[in-house]
Amino acid sequence: MSVVLRPIRPDDNAPLAELIREIFREFGVARPGTVYTDPTTDDLYGLFRTPGSAYWVAEEEGSVGGGSGVFPTKGLPEGCAELVKLYLTAPYRGEGIGRRLMDRSILSARELGYRSLYLETLPELAAAVGMYERSGFTHLSAPLGESGHFGCTIWMIKDLR
């Protein structure tokens, strides 16, 4: 696959929203308290105009296959951002693209001056959890910040220093 990573554009909103919701249906986690029902999912371009945020899209020959970003979620500790909305369609999985997206998001977090990166996820997304663990994220016993994603039950953090 010759996938490029590029910053999000306004025309990415619809394909990304559909991709995210499709993945949530695929894994049986299409429920309240997750990105599935989060209204910001329909305007990721607008969301990632927020200062201190960045979002990267994985694209091959004009087709959007995934994305990942960092966001200054309200209520997180000073110097901490959240790794958000890292999702890949099935054809993009197992090719190292998720890792590339995560690494690019981590680099963005460092470039933006963050010292740590937090994330929330679900046990049904076990392959992603394993990737996070291998990348140095450690488990927390409770959530941080005010993401509004009360349906997530796994919380992790990584020191970026």
C-alpha positions as a Markdown table, in Angstrom:
| # | Residue | x | y | z |
|---|---|---|---|---|
| 1 | Met | 0.0 | 0.0 | 0.0 |
| 2 | Ser | 1.3 | 3.5 | -0.8 |
| 3 | Val | -0.6 | 5.3 | 1.9 |
| 4 | Val | 0.2 | 9.0 | 2.6 |
| 5 | Leu | -0.4 | 10.8 | 5.9 |
| 6 | Arg | -1.7 | 14.3 | 5.5 |
| 7 | Pro | -3.4 | 17.0 | 7.6 |
| 8 | Ile | -7.2 | 16.9 | 7.7 |
| 9 | Arg | -9.2 | 18.9 | 5.1 |
| 10 | Pro | -12.8 | 20.1 | 5.1 |
| 11 | Asp | -13.8 | 17.4 | 2.5 |
| 12 | Asp | -12.7 | 14.7 | 5.0 |
| 13 | Asn | -15.6 | 15.3 | 7.3 |
| 14 | Ala | -18.2 | 13.0 | 5.7 |
| 15 | Pro | -15.8 | 10.0 | 4.9 |
| 16 | Leu | -14.2 | 10.1 | 8.3 |
| 17 | Ala | -17.6 | 10.2 | 10.1 |
| 18 | Glu | -18.9 | 7.3 | 8.1 |
| 19 | Leu | -15.6 | 5.4 | 8.6 |
| 20 | Ile | -15.6 | 5.8 | 12.3 |
| 21 | Arg | -19.3 | 4.8 | 12.7 |
| 22 | Glu | -18.7 | 1.8 | 10.4 |
| 23 | Ile | -15.9 | 0.6 | 12.6 |
| 24 | Phe | -18.0 | 1.0 | 15.7 |
| 25 | Arg | -20.7 | -1.1 | 14.1 |
| 26 | Glu | -18.1 | -3.7 | 13.0 |
| 27 | Phe | -16.8 | -4.2 | 16.5 |
| 28 | Gly | -20.2 | -4.0 | 18.2 |
| 29 | Val | -19.5 | -0.8 | 20.2 |
| 30 | Ala | -22.0 | 1.6 | 18.5 |
| 31 | Arg | -23.4 | 3.0 | 21.7 |
| 32 | Pro | -23.8 | 6.2 | 23.7 |
| 33 | Gly | -20.8 | 7.6 | 25.5 |
| 34 | Thr | -18.4 | 7.0 | 22.7 |
| 35 | Val | -17.3 | 8.7 | 19.5 |
| 36 | Tyr | -20.1 | 7.0 | 17.7 |
| 37 | Thr | -22.7 | 9.4 | 19.2 |
| 38 | Asp | -20.3 | 12.3 | 19.7 |
| 39 | Pro | -21.6 | 15.3 | 17.6 |
| 40 | Thr | -18.0 | 16.4 | 16.9 |
| 41 | Thr | -17.5 | 13.3 | 14.8 |
| 42 | Asp | -19.4 | 14.9 | 11.9 |
| 43 | Asp | -17.1 | 18.0 | 11.8 |
| 44 | Leu | -13.6 | 16.8 | 12.6 |
| 45 | Tyr | -12.1 | 19.4 | 10.4 |
| 46 | Gly | -13.8 | 22.1 | 12.5 |
| 47 | Leu | -12.9 | 20.4 | 15.8 |
| 48 | Phe | -9.2 | 20.2 | 14.8 |
| 49 | Arg | -9.0 | 23.9 | 14.1 |
| 50 | Thr | -8.8 | 24.2 | 17.9 |
| 51 | Pro | -5.4 | 25.6 | 19.0 |
| 52 | Gly | -3.2 | 22.8 | 20.4 |
| 53 | Ser | -4.7 | 20.1 | 18.2 |
| 54 | Ala | -3.7 | 18.2 | 15.1 |
| 55 | Tyr | -5.3 | 15.5 | 13.0 |
| 56 | Trp | -3.7 | 13.3 | 10.3 |
| 57 | Val | -5.6 | 11.4 | 7.6 |
| 58 | Ala | -4.3 | 8.1 | 6.0 |
| 59 | Glu | -5.1 | 8.2 | 2.3 |
| 60 | Glu | -4.3 | 6.0 | -0.7 |
| 61 | Glu | -5.1 | 7.2 | -4.2 |
| 62 | Gly | -7.8 | 9.6 | -3.0 |
| 63 | Ser | -9.5 | 7.1 | -0.7 |
| 64 | Val | -9.6 | 7.9 | 3.1 |
| 65 | Gly | -8.8 | 4.8 | 5.1 |
| 66 | Gly | -8.3 | 6.2 | 8.6 |
| 67 | Gly | -7.0 | 9.0 | 10.8 |
| 68 | Ser | -5.6 | 9.9 | 14.2 |
| 69 | Gly | -5.0 | 13.1 | 16.2 |
| 70 | Val | -4.2 | 14.9 | 19.4 |
| 71 | Phe | -6.6 | 17.2 | 21.2 |
| 72 | Pro | -6.3 | 19.5 | 24.3 |
| 73 | Thr | -9.3 | 17.8 | 26.0 |
| 74 | Lys | -10.8 | 20.0 | 28.8 |
| 75 | Gly | -9.8 | 18.9 | 32.3 |
| 76 | Leu | -6.6 | 17.1 | 31.5 |
| 77 | Pro | -3.5 | 17.8 | 33.6 |
| 78 | Glu | -1.3 | 20.6 | 32.5 |
| 79 | Gly | 0.9 | 19.6 | 29.6 |
| 80 | Cys | -1.3 | 16.7 | 28.6 |
| 81 | Ala | -3.3 | 16.2 | 25.4 |
| 82 | Glu | -5.5 | 13.3 | 24.3 |
| 83 | Leu | -4.7 | 10.9 | 21.5 |
| 84 | Val | -8.1 | 10.8 | 19.7 |
| 85 | Lys | -10.0 | 9.2 | 16.9 |
| 86 | Leu | -7.4 | 6.7 | 15.8 |
| 87 | Tyr | -9.4 | 4.5 | 13.4 |
| 88 | Leu | -8.6 | 2.4 | 10.3 |
| 89 | Thr | -10.9 | 0.6 | 7.9 |
| 90 | Ala | -10.2 | -3.1 | 7.6 |
| 91 | Pro | -8.0 | -3.0 | 4.4 |
| 92 | Tyr | -5.7 | -0.6 | 6.2 |
| 93 | Arg | -5.2 | -2.7 | 9.3 |
| 94 | Gly | -2.2 | -5.0 | 9.8 |
| 95 | Glu | -0.1 | -2.9 | 7.4 |
| 96 | Gly | 1.7 | -0.7 | 10.0 |
| 97 | Ile | -0.5 | 2.3 | 9.1 |
| 98 | Gly | -2.1 | 2.5 | 12.5 |
| 99 | Arg | 1.4 | 2.7 | 14.0 |
| 100 | Arg | 2.4 | 5.3 | 11.5 |
| 101 | Leu | -0.7 | 7.4 | 12.4 |
| 102 | Met | -0.1 | 7.0 | 16.1 |
| 103 | Asp | 3.6 | 7.9 | 15.8 |
| 104 | Arg | 2.7 | 11.0 | 13.7 |
| 105 | Ser | 0.2 | 12.0 | 16.3 |
| 106 | Ile | 2.8 | 11.5 | 19.1 |
| 107 | Leu | 5.3 | 13.7 | 17.1 |
| 108 | Ser | 2.6 | 16.3 | 16.7 |
| 109 | Ala | 1.9 | 16.3 | 20.5 |
| 110 | Arg | 5.6 | 16.8 | 21.2 |
| 111 | Glu | 5.9 | 19.6 | 18.6 |
| 112 | Leu | 2.9 | 21.2 | 20.3 |
| 113 | Gly | 4.7 | 21.1 | 23.6 |
| 114 | Tyr | 2.8 | 18.4 | 25.4 |
| 115 | Arg | 4.6 | 16.3 | 28.0 |
| 116 | Ser | 2.1 | 13.4 | 28.1 |
| 117 | Leu | -0.6 | 11.9 | 26.0 |
| 118 | Tyr | -3.8 | 10.3 | 27.4 |
| 119 | Leu | -6.2 | 8.0 | 25.6 |
| 120 | Glu | -9.6 | 6.3 | 26.2 |
| 121 | Thr | -10.6 | 3.1 | 24.4 |
| 122 | Leu | -12.7 | 0.0 | 24.7 |
| 123 | Pro | -11.7 | -3.7 | 25.4 |
| 124 | Glu | -13.4 | -4.7 | 22.1 |
| 125 | Leu | -10.6 | -2.8 | 20.3 |
| 126 | Ala | -8.0 | -5.2 | 21.7 |
| 127 | Ala | -5.5 | -4.9 | 18.7 |
| 128 | Ala | -5.3 | -1.2 | 19.3 |
| 129 | Val | -4.9 | -1.6 | 23.0 |
| 130 | Gly | -1.9 | -3.9 | 22.3 |
| 131 | Met | -0.4 | -1.4 | 20.0 |
| 132 | Tyr | -0.7 | 1.3 | 22.6 |
| 133 | Glu | 0.9 | -0.9 | 25.3 |
| 134 | Arg | 3.8 | -1.7 | 22.9 |
| 135 | Ser | 4.2 | 2.0 | 22.3 |
| 136 | Gly | 4.7 | 2.8 | 26.0 |
| 137 | Phe | 1.2 | 3.7 | 27.1 |
| 138 | Thr | 0.4 | 2.5 | 30.6 |
| 139 | His | -3.0 | 1.7 | 32.1 |
| 140 | Leu | -4.8 | 4.1 | 34.5 |
| 141 | Ser | -7.5 | 3.0 | 37.0 |
| 142 | Ala | -9.8 | 5.9 | 36.2 |
| 143 | Pro | -10.4 | 8.4 | 33.4 |
| 144 | Leu | -8.8 | 11.9 | 33.1 |
| 145 | Gly | -10.3 | 15.0 | 31.7 |
| 146 | Glu | -13.8 | 15.7 | 30.4 |
| 147 | Ser | -14.1 | 13.9 | 27.0 |
| 148 | Gly | -17.7 | 13.0 | 27.6 |
| 149 | His | -17.0 | 9.5 | 26.5 |
| 150 | Phe | -18.4 | 7.7 | 29.6 |
| 151 | Gly | -18.7 | 4.5 | 27.5 |
| 152 | Cys | -15.0 | 4.0 | 27.4 |
| 153 | Thr | -13.6 | 1.6 | 30.0 |
| 154 | Ile | -9.8 | 1.6 | 29.3 |
| 155 | Trp | -7.7 | 4.7 | 30.1 |
| 156 | Met | -4.0 | 5.0 | 29.3 |
| 157 | Ile | -1.2 | 7.5 | 29.4 |
| 158 | Lys | 2.3 | 7.9 | 27.9 |
| 159 | Asp | 5.1 | 10.2 | 29.1 |
| 160 | Leu | 6.4 | 12.1 | 26.1 |
| 161 | Arg | 9.6 | 13.3 | 27.7 |
